[in-house]
């Protein structure tokens, strides 16, 4: 039975292993975005994107307030699917392709892939921390930097020799990540703020038309960059010092901005005109805002289970220029994570 206490806390966004200690983690992360497709205020179908990712990682602290870490993602499934849609047709009144002008179809087209993603390697440290008792710090600041390696395959790369074309999982591009986390202790709670910047590179991809003919060799696909801001409060609701068990709850709000990107035409639309098949097109910038909840249960000294979920409203965006098709105002992004931590403390 857990007993309530106001013992020292460690907010997840600023937590580090003690010196010469570390942890190993395995996590399952689903991310689902679903909503209608809109053209000229008319629904022309629905789109659902899904990523189901297994993440294996770990961290080690060679010195106080400093840790190195790695993470290896495995995309069990990456999928973009469409329902209740239409065929793309040329609309002479606007001089471009239109789903609203096309005929309805019973087909539910999709693009799907899987495979290992790029490896993350990074380091994190605290310029000042509440755990540095001698300094008298009343807040903790964590700086986290990481680099992701390129991957040979991605959701953007399709092998036309198979039916349907075989794809990889994830973005495939190298990336740089910078994250800052701030927290402070107020009784049994820890208010916090976390800001993340993700800068993705380009990934060369061979692009083919619908007949399987090579159109663009090593086209520079550019996934969107990301700025993510989260703020909330983590509350210690129970703790047992005898077996080092504890239970924390996390309540948070979030906002993110996704920059424009360049992707293969036909990835985010059910069909496209032959003139853009096998070419790169711009995808629009967009933002999302939402709320989240987390539970962090330390079962005993060496084992911890984290479960988090977030639900966000996604603002409308143009999926592929020059097509006038946008995500609808009913689009939601639902994400979560279940992570098991083996703590070597």
Steps between C-alpha positions, in 0.01 A plus 500: 500500500644838401506767765475870412809706574670821391841348436740646244374486143659477156297636208516278193603787271811578709586159647851352463661179631743538794873494429621165359143375479260463208185345363373286213157568348261332262195696383204461268386828339181523289425826312169531311367800308152480350258742336315595186640632172347829388496675161297819458312428825394159367609171656691287247598213730679416822868447574659312790874485561645254749844431644558211740855515629705284736781701659797340675735733683718571797697765686817510714632777724884517498500804731254689723242688294612353164372199304546346158213316333389303196171392347426251222149530350338211316195595292265206537261678265481835320176545309310769309147388413195652330127422505185642334716670240505596132733473203710807421380668177603806304262791560522745207328775700794525742769360271618233745410166652190467715354221713163676511489491119589130490280194528434315824684170543443193714874448538671582831856579389784493749880519524668289768851415609708371789860458606776638719542876527809713547694463826491788748820586692511788746606661824317692769610704796387741771669843531319529834284258694306471824697182561822704530430560870816700566410763238155574638334484156121533519435378144642250252599570140571207267660542156465204264658466154475208260594392149308247290672300230358463150307188409520307173122474469207719605126547456592724203691228311294248302621191312289481180601136444252387766121537514423700703837680494718410800590791727708554810388667821564846637646809331839353405680835526775592742398747768621728779301546820539769769283486811485715811306398811434703813341388827469606861363338816193637676401262778392171343479651150751601236390756238704469181555636151662318206593644160623275215640594159540227237690583181477228236732466204420378151482138392570397137216290360443349155153600378292301252180566307191279517641272229817435703731708280773700673418873482736659756822336620601582859248781533571704819198429719487749790285395799353782708687656793329522838476732800319345797410681825356320801419627847336332794528375853616163631350399835629235740184333629652207689834360611640219713858558614537141621496347149579825308163494322311812394218622278499833315226651281573750222255758361617709205417723205689505170546692178709419196587654166589293192683679219431454127667197345562333164359152448427262211170584332226251577606415855236709678231489229301196384599567137675769295529603136774335289673838464605501869548124552866431568580862592543696822226732623476743789290413802359781711606615845263444790466510877325291762402555861373262763521348844655193651510273802776279636552242772847411628501194726824391661412145605817454702857629496602353165181499292275783379198515268405822318169539313415829325241615247434826313205619291549802273290700257679534165442822311410466129787483251547449127622146451669524160542805281365571239192295596237702696437224755530577871464310825161562655411689818422166668861374484638361827844368594506228766834378633620297794784302646540204733861478619670251729816627674759272656688730740860427596502741797 
